[in-house]
């Protein structure tokens, strides 16, 4: 078992150092009890491959994504400018985050406000580590042989940023059987939480979006629904509970699956 070591940017700055990678944890990764496990899994992977990384810790605040999606652009700009001031003050160049919403905002919306960084989603970063031979130990892969995994595309990872292959290549490296839902990739169905919907009551209709999506996932007969977004994890997990399938189907993030394959 690898001890979790998470240096802060402030601590490194006190030593005159700047980390090669800033791990942007995000609100869910910091406060959501379920998604904290994803944060821990990703950090264990970073520790294992000895990546020079750090987090902002208490200096990290929301990117402003929910505020902008909900229509409060003034609040978004206040949150963004505050973050950019901190990031630029520390000389941060490269950011990795497990949240597609944070990824999209940092990568595509911060530059117009003076925040120019190289931003990676953790699915792409994990694929790079696999390609470099730094993770996926052959001895542990047997745990995934015979398992069926389906991947749910996050809207902000897929349609917004055209990242479809990286998460699938990560899953293929596990030697599990990857089975696709009928609606996937460019035709994938939203989990129902994007665009600020996560924070409001559902509108009238015949069925909740996450239930519709969960039914499509269950049709694949997969025992694991892989996700790469905290919102998607919540919505798909709720869908599995609604269908009373918690005992037979798991909802797991890519980082958790890789950490399991590494015995971390």
KELOLUM-163646 format. One line per 8 residues: number of its first residue (from 1); their letters; for each residue x, y, z of N, C-alpha, C. Coordinates in steps of 0.2 Angstrom, whole numbers, plus 5000, padded with zeros to 4 digits. Layout:
N
NUM = a = X/Y/Z/X/Y/Z/X/Y/Z ~ ... .
! end
This chain:
264
1 = xxxxxxxx = 5004/4994/5000/5000/5000/5000/5004/5006/5000 ~ 5003/5011/4995/5007/5017/4995/5004/5022/4999 ~ 5008/5026/5003/5006/5031/5007/5004/5037/5002 ~ 4999/5040/5004/4996/5046/5000/5000/5052/5002 ~ 5004/5055/4997/5008/5061/4998/5005/5066/4993 ~ 5003/5072/4996/5000/5077/4992/5003/5084/4994 ~ 5008/5086/4991/5012/5092/4992/5007/5098/4990 ~ 5008/5104/4993/5004/5110/4991/5009/5114/4987 .
9 = xxxxxxxx = 5006/5118/4983/5010/5123/4979/5013/5128/4983 ~ 5010/5130/4988/5012/5135/4993/5019/5132/4996 ~ 5018/5126/4999/5024/5123/5002/5030/5123/4997 ~ 5029/5121/4991/5034/5121/4986/5037/5128/4985 ~ 5032/5133/4984/5035/5139/4983/5039/5142/4988 ~ 5038/5140/4995/5042/5142/5000/5049/5140/4999 ~ 5050/5134/4995/5057/5131/4994/5059/5134/4987 ~ 5056/5138/4984/5058/5141/4978/5057/5136/4972 .
17 = xxxxxxxx = 5052/5132/4973/5050/5127/4968/5043/5128/4965 ~ 5043/5126/4958/5036/5126/4955/5035/5119/4952 ~ 5029/5116/4954/5028/5109/4952/5027/5108/4944 ~ 5029/5103/4941/5028/5102/4934/5021/5101/4933 ~ 5017/5098/4937/5010/5097/4936/5006/5100/4942 ~ 5001/5104/4941/4996/5106/4946/4990/5101/4945 ~ 4988/5097/4950/4982/5093/4950/4977/5097/4953 ~ 4972/5099/4948/4966/5103/4950/4961/5098/4953 .
25 = xxxxxxxx = 4960/5098/4959/4955/5093/4962/4948/5094/4961 ~ 4946/5100/4961/4939/5102/4959/4934/5101/4965 ~ 4928/5104/4965/4924/5104/4971/4922/5097/4973 ~ 4920/5093/4968/4918/5086/4969/4923/5082/4972 ~ 4929/5083/4969/4935/5079/4972/4937/5081/4979 ~ 4935/5087/4981/4937/5089/4987/4932/5088/4993 ~ 4925/5088/4991/4920/5088/4996/4915/5082/4995 ~ 4914/5080/4989/4909/5074/4988/4912/5068/4991 .
33 = xxxxxxxx = 4909/5064/4996/4912/5059/4999/4913/5053/4994 ~ 4909/5052/4989/4911/5047/4984/4916/5048/4980 ~ 4917/5055/4978/4922/5056/4973/4929/5058/4976 ~ 4929/5058/4983/4935/5059/4986/4939/5053/4984 ~ 4936/5047/4983/4940/5041/4982/4943/5041/4975 ~ 4940/5045/4971/4944/5046/4964/4950/5050/4965 ~ 4949/5055/4969/4955/5060/4970/4961/5055/4973 ~ 4959/5051/4978/4964/5047/4982/4967/5042/4977 .
41 = xxxxxxxx = 4963/5039/4972/4966/5034/4967/4970/5038/4963 ~ 4969/5044/4960/4973/5047/4955/4979/5049/4959 ~ 4979/5051/4965/4985/5053/4968/4990/5047/4970 ~ 4987/5042/4971/4991/5036/4972/4995/5034/4966 ~ 4991/5035/4960/4994/5034/4954/5000/5039/4952 ~ 4999/5045/4954/5004/5050/4953/5010/5049/4958 ~ 5009/5047/4964/5014/5045/4968/5018/5039/4966 ~ 5015/5034/4963/5018/5028/4961/5023/5029/4955 .
49 = xxxxxxxx = 5021/5034/4950/5025/5035/4945/5030/5041/4946 ~ 5030/5043/4952/5034/5049/4955/5033/5055/4950 ~ 5027/5057/4949/5026/5063/4946/5027/5069/4950 ~ 5030/5074/4948/5032/5081/4952/5025/5085/4951 ~ 5021/5084/4956/5014/5087/4956/5013/5091/4963 ~ 5008/5095/4963/5006/5098/4969/4998/5100/4968 ~ 4995/5102/4974/4988/5104/4973/4988/5111/4977 ~ 4983/5115/4975/4983/5122/4978/4980/5121/4985 .
57 = xxxxxxxx = 4976/5116/4987/4974/5115/4994/4968/5120/4995 ~ 4969/5124/5001/4964/5129/5003/4964/5135/4998 ~ 4969/5135/4994/4969/5141/4989/4965/5140/4982 ~ 4963/5133/4982/4959/5132/4976/4951/5133/4977 ~ 4948/5137/4973/4941/5138/4973/4938/5135/4967 ~ 4931/5135/4966/4927/5133/4961/4930/5137/4954 ~ 4930/5134/4949/4932/5137/4942/4927/5142/4940 ~ 4921/5141/4942/4915/5146/4940/4911/5143/4935 .
65 = xxxxxxxx = 4912/5136/4933/4908/5133/4928/4901/5133/4930 ~ 4899/5131/4936/4892/5130/4937/4888/5137/4937 ~ 4892/5142/4939/4889/5149/4939/4888/5151/4931 ~ 4893/5150/4927/4892/5152/4920/4886/5148/4917 ~ 4886/5142/4918/4881/5138/4915/4874/5140/4917 ~ 4873/5142/4923/4867/5144/4926/4865/5151/4924 ~ 4870/5155/4921/4868/5161/4918/4871/5167/4922 ~ 4875/5166/4927/4878/5171/4931/4885/5172/4929 .
73 = xxxxxxxx = 4886/5176/4923/4893/5177/4921/4897/5181/4925 ~ 4894/5186/4929/4898/5190/4933/4901/5186/4938 ~ 4897/5182/4941/4900/5177/4947/4906/5173/4944 ~ 4905/5170/4938/4910/5166/4934/4916/5170/4934 ~ 4916/5176/4931/4922/5180/4930/4925/5182/4937 ~ 4922/5183/4942/4925/5184/4948/4929/5178/4951 ~ 4926/5172/4950/4929/5166/4952/4935/5165/4948 ~ 4934/5166/4941/4940/5164/4937/4946/5169/4938 .
81 = xxxxxxxx = 4944/5175/4939/4950/5180/4939/4953/5179/4946 ~ 4950/5177/4951/4953/5175/4957/4958/5169/4957 ~ 4955/5164/4953/4959/5158/4952/4965/5159/4948 ~ 4964/5163/4942/4970/5165/4938/4975/5169/4941 ~ 4973/5173/4946/4978/5177/4950/4983/5173/4954 ~ 4980/5168/4957/4983/5163/4961/4988/5158/4956 ~ 4985/5156/4951/4989/5151/4946/4995/5155/4943 ~ 4994/5161/4941/4999/5165/4938/5004/5167/4943 .
89 = xxxxxxxx = 5002/5168/4949/5006/5170/4954/5011/5165/4956 ~ 5009/5159/4955/5014/5153/4957/5018/5151/4950 ~ 5016/5154/4945/5019/5152/4939/5017/5145/4936 ~ 5011/5143/4937/5009/5137/4935/5008/5136/4927 ~ 5011/5131/4924/5011/5130/4917/5006/5124/4915 ~ 5006/5119/4919/5002/5113/4916/4997/5111/4922 ~ 4991/5109/4920/4986/5107/4925/4983/5101/4922 ~ 4982/5096/4927/4978/5090/4926/4972/5090/4931 .
97 = xxxxxxxx = 4966/5088/4928/4960/5088/4932/4956/5082/4930 ~ 4953/5079/4935/4948/5073/4934/4941/5075/4932 ~ 4940/5082/4932/4933/5084/4931/4933/5087/4924 ~ 4929/5085/4919/4928/5088/4913/4925/5095/4913 ~ 4921/5097/4918/4919/5103/4918/4925/5108/4920 ~ 4929/5106/4925/4935/5110/4926/4939/5111/4920 ~ 4940/5105/4917/4945/5104/4911/4943/5109/4906 ~ 4936/5109/4904/4934/5113/4899/4934/5121/4900 .
105 = xxxxxxxx = 4933/5122/4907/4933/5129/4909/4940/5132/4909 ~ 4945/5128/4912/4952/5130/4912/4955/5130/4906 ~ 4953/5126/4901/4957/5125/4895/4954/5130/4890 ~ 4947/5131/4890/4944/5135/4884/4941/5142/4886 ~ 4940/5143/4893/4937/5149/4895/4942/5154/4899 ~ 4947/5151/4902/4951/5155/4906/4956/5159/4901 ~ 4958/5157/4896/4963/5161/4891/4960/5168/4890 ~ 4954/5169/4889/4951/5175/4887/4952/5180/4893 .
113 = xxxxxxxx = 4953/5177/4899/4954/5182/4905/4961/5182/4908 ~ 4966/5179/4903/4973/5180/4905/4976/5173/4908 ~ 4972/5168/4908/4974/5162/4911/4976/5157/4906 ~ 4982/5156/4904/4984/5152/4898/4989/5146/4901 ~ 4986/5140/4901/4989/5135/4904/4988/5129/4899 ~ 4993/5124/4900/4992/5117/4896/4988/5113/4901 ~ 4982/5111/4898/4977/5108/4903/4975/5101/4900 ~ 4976/5096/4904/4974/5089/4903/4969/5086/4907 .
121 = xxxxxxxx = 4964/5082/4904/4959/5079/4908/4963/5072/4910 ~ 4961/5069/4916/4965/5064/4918/4965/5058/4914 ~ 4959/5057/4909/4959/5051/4905/4965/5052/4900 ~ 4966/5057/4897/4972/5058/4893/4978/5057/4896 ~ 4979/5060/4902/4985/5059/4906/4987/5052/4908 ~ 4981/5048/4910/4982/5041/4911/4984/5037/4905 ~ 4981/5039/4899/4983/5036/4893/4990/5037/4892 ~ 4993/5043/4893/5000/5044/4892/5004/5040/4896 .
129 = xxxxxxxx = 5002/5039/4903/5006/5035/4907/5006/5028/4905 ~ 5001/5025/4902/5000/5018/4900/5005/5018/4894 ~ 5004/5022/4889/5008/5022/4883/5016/5022/4885 ~ 5018/5026/4890/5025/5026/4892/5027/5020/4896 ~ 5022/5015/4898/5024/5009/4901/5025/5011/4909 ~ 5022/5016/4911/5023/5018/4918/5017/5015/4923 ~ 5012/5013/4920/5006/5010/4924/5004/5004/4920 ~ 5000/5000/4924/4997/4993/4921/5002/4988/4922 .
137 = xxxxxxxx = 5002/4985/4928/5006/4979/4929/5003/4973/4927 ~ 5006/4969/4922/5004/4963/4919/5001/4958/4925 ~ 5004/4958/4930/5003/4953/4936/4996/4954/4938 ~ 4993/4961/4938/4987/4962/4941/4981/4962/4936 ~ 4983/4962/4930/4978/4963/4925/4973/4957/4925 ~ 4974/4951/4928/4970/4946/4928/4963/4947/4931 ~ 4964/4952/4936/4958/4954/4940/4952/4957/4935 ~ 4954/4959/4929/4949/4962/4924/4947/4957/4919 .
145 = xxxxxxxx = 4951/4951/4918/4949/4947/4913/4942/4944/4914 ~ 4938/4944/4909/4931/4941/4910/4926/4946/4912 ~ 4928/4952/4914/4924/4957/4916/4921/4962/4910 ~ 4915/4964/4910/4913/4968/4905/4912/4975/4907 ~ 4915/4980/4904/4915/4987/4906/4912/4991/4900 ~ 4907/4996/4902/4904/5000/4897/4906/5007/4899 ~ 4908/5012/4894/4910/5018/4896/4905/5024/4894 ~ 4903/5028/4899/4898/5033/4898/4902/5040/4896 .
153 = xxxxxxxx = 4901/5042/4890/4904/5049/4888/4902/5055/4891 ~ 4906/5058/4895/4904/5065/4898/4904/5070/4892 ~ 4898/5074/4892/4897/5079/4887/4903/5084/4886 ~ 4906/5086/4892/4911/5091/4891/4918/5088/4890 ~ 4918/5081/4890/4924/5078/4888/4924/5076/4880 ~ 4918/5074/4879/4917/5071/4872/4915/5077/4867 ~ 4908/5079/4867/4906/5083/4862/4910/5090/4862 ~ 4911/5092/4868/4914/5099/4869/4921/5099/4868 .
161 = xxxxxxxx = 4925/5094/4869/4932/5094/4868/4935/5088/4863 ~ 4930/5084/4860/4932/5079/4856/4937/5073/4858 ~ 4936/5072/4865/4940/5067/4868/4936/5061/4869 ~ 4937/5056/4864/4933/5050/4865/4937/5044/4865 ~ 4943/5044/4862/4948/5038/4862/4952/5037/4868 ~ 4954/5042/4871/4959/5041/4877/4955/5037/4883 ~ 4949/5039/4885/4947/5035/4890/4946/5027/4888 ~ 4944/5026/4882/4943/5019/4879/4950/5016/4879 .
169 = xxxxxxxx = 4955/5019/4877/4961/5016/4877/4964/5014/4884 ~ 4962/5018/4889/4963/5017/4896/4960/5010/4898 ~ 4954/5010/4896/4950/5004/4898/4952/4997/4894 ~ 4954/4998/4888/4956/4993/4884/4963/4990/4887 ~ 4967/4994/4890/4973/4992/4893/4972/4987/4899 ~ 4966/4987/4902/4964/4983/4907/4963/4976/4905 ~ 4962/4974/4899/4961/4968/4896/4954/4965/4898 ~ 4949/4970/4900/4942/4968/4901/4939/4969/4894 .
177 = xxxxxxxx = 4933/4967/4893/4929/4967/4887/4925/4974/4887 ~ 4927/4978/4883/4923/4985/4882/4917/4984/4878 ~ 4911/4985/4881/4905/4985/4877/4902/4992/4876 ~ 4900/4994/4871/4898/5001/4870/4890/5001/4870 ~ 4887/5006/4873/4880/5008/4873/4878/5010/4866 ~ 4872/5009/4865/4869/5011/4858/4870/5018/4856 ~ 4870/5022/4861/4871/5029/4860/4878/5031/4864 ~ 4883/5032/4860/4890/5033/4862/4894/5038/4858 .
185 = xxxxxxxx = 4899/5040/4861/4904/5045/4857/4900/5051/4855 ~ 4900/5053/4849/4897/5059/4846/4889/5059/4847 ~ 4886/5053/4848/4879/5052/4849/4877/5050/4856 ~ 4882/5051/4860/4881/5049/4867/4876/5053/4871 ~ 4872/5050/4876/4867/5054/4879/4870/5057/4886 ~ 4868/5063/4887/4870/5066/4893/4867/5063/4899 ~ 4871/5063/4905/4869/5060/4911/4863/5063/4914 ~ 4862/5070/4912/4857/5074/4915/4859/5079/4920 .
193 = xxxxxxxx = 4865/5080/4921/4868/5084/4926/4871/5091/4923 ~ 4873/5091/4917/4877/5096/4914/4873/5102/4913 ~ 4876/5108/4912/4873/5114/4910/4869/5117/4917 ~ 4872/5115/4922/4869/5118/4929/4863/5114/4931 ~ 4861/5109/4927/4855/5104/4929/4856/5101/4936 ~ 4863/5100/4937/4865/5096/4944/4862/5099/4950 ~ 4861/5106/4949/4859/5110/4955/4852/5112/4955 ~ 4848/5109/4951/4841/5111/4951/4836/5105/4951 .
201 = xxxxxxxx = 4830/5106/4952/4825/5101/4952/4824/5099/4945 ~ 4822/5093/4943/4821/5091/4937/4814/5094/4934 ~ 4814/5095/4928/4808/5098/4925/4803/5092/4923 ~ 4797/5094/4922/4792/5089/4921/4793/5085/4914 ~ 4792/5078/4915/4793/5074/4909/4791/5067/4911 ~ 4792/5062/4906/4790/5055/4907/4796/5051/4911 ~ 4802/5053/4910/4807/5049/4914/4813/5054/4915 ~ 4817/5053/4920/4823/5056/4922/4828/5054/4917 .
209 = xxxxxxxx = 4833/5059/4915/4838/5058/4910/4842/5052/4912 ~ 4844/5053/4919/4849/5048/4921/4846/5041/4921 ~ 4840/5040/4922/4837/5033/4922/4837/5031/4915 ~ 4836/5035/4910/4836/5033/4903/4843/5030/4901 ~ 4848/5034/4904/4855/5033/4902/4857/5026/4906 ~ 4855/5025/4912/4856/5019/4916/4854/5013/4912 ~ 4847/5014/4910/4844/5008/4906/4848/5006/4900 ~ 4851/5011/4897/4855/5010/4891/4862/5006/4893 .
217 = xxxxxxxx = 4864/5008/4899/4871/5005/4901/4869/4998/4903 ~ 4864/4997/4907/4862/4990/4909/4860/4985/4903 ~ 4858/4988/4898/4857/4984/4892/4863/4980/4889 ~ 4869/4983/4890/4875/4980/4888/4877/4974/4892 ~ 4874/4973/4898/4876/4968/4902/4883/4968/4905 ~ 4885/4975/4905/4892/4976/4909/4891/4976/4916 ~ 4896/4973/4920/4896/4973/4927/4899/4980/4930 ~ 4902/4984/4925/4905/4990/4927/4903/4996/4922 .
225 = xxxxxxxx = 4901/5001/4925/4900/5007/4921/4905/5012/4923 ~ 4910/5013/4918/4916/5017/4919/4914/5025/4917 ~ 4916/5029/4921/4914/5036/4920/4921/5040/4921 ~ 4921/5046/4919/4927/5051/4919/4924/5058/4921 ~ 4919/5058/4925/4916/5065/4927/4913/5064/4934 ~ 4913/5068/4939/4910/5068/4945/4902/5068/4944 ~ 4900/5073/4940/4893/5073/4939/4890/5067/4936 ~ 4893/5064/4931/4891/5058/4928/4891/5052/4933 .
233 = xxxxxxxx = 4896/5052/4938/4896/5047/4943/4890/5047/4947 ~ 4888/5053/4949/4883/5054/4954/4876/5052/4950 ~ 4875/5054/4944/4869/5053/4941/4868/5045/4939 ~ 4874/5042/4937/4874/5035/4935/4873/5031/4941 ~ 4876/5033/4947/4876/5029/4953/4868/5029/4956 ~ 4865/5035/4955/4858/5036/4957/4854/5032/4953 ~ 4856/5031/4946/4852/5027/4942/4852/5020/4943 ~ 4858/5017/4945/4859/5010/4947/4855/5009/4954 .
241 = xxxxxxxx = 4855/5014/4958/4851/5013/4965/4844/5012/4963 ~ 4842/5017/4958/4834/5017/4956/4832/5010/4953 ~ 4837/5007/4950/4836/5000/4947/4837/4994/4952 ~ 4840/4996/4958/4841/4991/4963/4847/4986/4960 ~ 4852/4989/4957/4857/4985/4954/4864/4985/4957 ~ 4864/4989/4963/4870/4990/4967/4874/4984/4968 ~ 4871/4978/4969/4875/4972/4970/4878/4969/4965 ~ 4876/4971/4958/4879/4967/4953/4882/4972/4948 .
249 = xxxxxxxx = 4881/4979/4948/4884/4983/4944/4887/4989/4948 ~ 4894/4990/4946/4897/4996/4949/4898/5002/4945 ~ 4898/5008/4947/4900/5014/4944/4907/5016/4946 ~ 4912/5016/4942/4919/5017/4944/4922/5022/4939 ~ 4926/5027/4942/4930/5031/4938/4936/5028/4935 ~ 4939/5030/4930/4945/5027/4926/4951/5027/4931 ~ 4952/5032/4935/4957/5032/4940/4957/5026/4945 ~ 4950/5025/4947/4949/5019/4952/4951/5013/4949 .
257 = xxxxxxxx = 4949/5012/4942/4950/5005/4939/4958/5004/4938 ~ 4961/5010/4936/4969/5009/4935/4972/5008/4942 ~ 4970/5011/4947/4973/5010/4954/4972/5003/4956 ~ 4966/5000/4954/4964/4993/4956/4969/4989/4952 ~ 4970/4990/4946/4974/4986/4942/4982/4986/4944 ~ 4983/4991/4948/4990/4992/4950/4991/4990/4957 ~ 4985/4987/4960/4985/4985/4967/4986/4991/4972 ~ 4984/4997/4970/4985/5002/4975/4979/5003/4980 .
! end
